[in-house]
């Protein structure tokens, strides 16, 4: 039986893939900027994220209908809906942490999720505990402790929300990698957006009925809505499309490595445009987390 090998990509295709993944990472890193602008007009994380996912879902659904691409059905639909709920929980943790503590610290703790994935792989999946993985996991978790301060100074609730974001994101990745097989990535992404919108709708409804005291305010004013639409279009849909288009050309390891630009961009925005300070221990902790993420991505 004759085996057909995949056609090698040209240097131009590789370059195009790298550029698309870079655009995706930078676009995802713009989230703090748009969120900060929306918060300025009174929006809260729950209200902002609900609008973000509804707008992203609607825009992508219109595009899919125009291209006559159907959404996944049955089991696949449920699987991607669950992934979307997980991503929504991660977003809620990240955005809430960014409000109660510094954006830089929230980003650093959030991006420790590869360490939790590695720990899951070793403990649950019985993956061999290779030295490089153990070292990366220790670096990642050590970076979080260093960034949070040796005596955990600062807002403990913010750190807790950021850890919740990291665990939710890591759990979504683990679930998706073991259950979902993507046949039409953009259609699957549309269901993921729907899952995010669903979890925030339920959260807002529950908060209202139970009178939890959690503030829920939608964007108000032209500037706030412009920031929200920009968040949905340029920091949600655009990077998703670019990553889906570019990562097959670069390979998964290269795409994951390039994606570590996202926290760099987010922290740079927090310092240069939002005016946050970046203590030395936070900077060093961030460098450890980034180094661990790159090492794990290459593995």
Phi, psi and omega in degrees: 000132183269131181261132178266118180279150178296145179290124181298144178280147177284160176305325179296322178291321176300313181299318178298319178297314179300315181296320179295318180291324176297315177300320179298313182296316180294320180295316176299324181291347179281355184306314181300326181295309181293321180295317179300319179293321179291321179296332181299335179257018172099359179293148176249163182307315181298312181295317180296314183291325175300312179295321180301311184287325178294316180296314181298316179299315182296314181298316181291323179295319177299317181295318179295320178295321179296324179271001180059044178253126184275151174285154176297155183237166172058232185299318180298319179300314181296320181296314181288333175294318178296318178299318179297322177296319177297316177297322178297317177298320178297318179296319179299315179297316182295313183289322178293319178297321181295335178276326185264346174222188181286150177300319182301314180293319179299318180296315183297313180294319179302318185275015170274003184301330178300330179294321179290324177296318178296317179298318178299316182298322182282319186277313186271314184272357179059036176290136182304132182284076181295151184301317182296322180289318178298317180296317180296320180295317179295319178298316181297311181291323177295323177296322178296314179298318180295316181294324180285345182103140184300332177249023178053046175292157177105198185274109182293328179294323177296317178296320178297317178296321180293322176295321176300320178297316181296317180293320180295317181293317178297319179296322179296319180294317179298314180298314182296320183290338182256350185234322188260132174244113187281124176256331177220091190306319182290322176295320177295321178298326179297319178292324177299317177299321178296319177299319177296315178298322181295314183294325179284328175297315179295318181297318180291318178297315179297319179297322180289314183291324183269355180051054183287343182087358177288122183293136178229109179224129176282162175303145178222140182093156184298315183296319181293317179291324177297319178294322181292315178296321178295321177299316180291320186277311190262345179239010177228295183289309182304309180295326178297314180294317181295319181292316179299324181281326187268327187297324177297335181278333182264338188093152187297317183296315179295319180297318179295322179294314179298327182295344177290356171295334184303307179296329178297314179296315182298315180292322177299318178296317181299321183278313188275329187248329179267338175091021178283153173272159180231091180301156183300318182293326177293318178298314181294321177297319177298321179295322178295315180298318180296316179297319179295318180297317180295316180298314180294324179297321181291336179273000000 
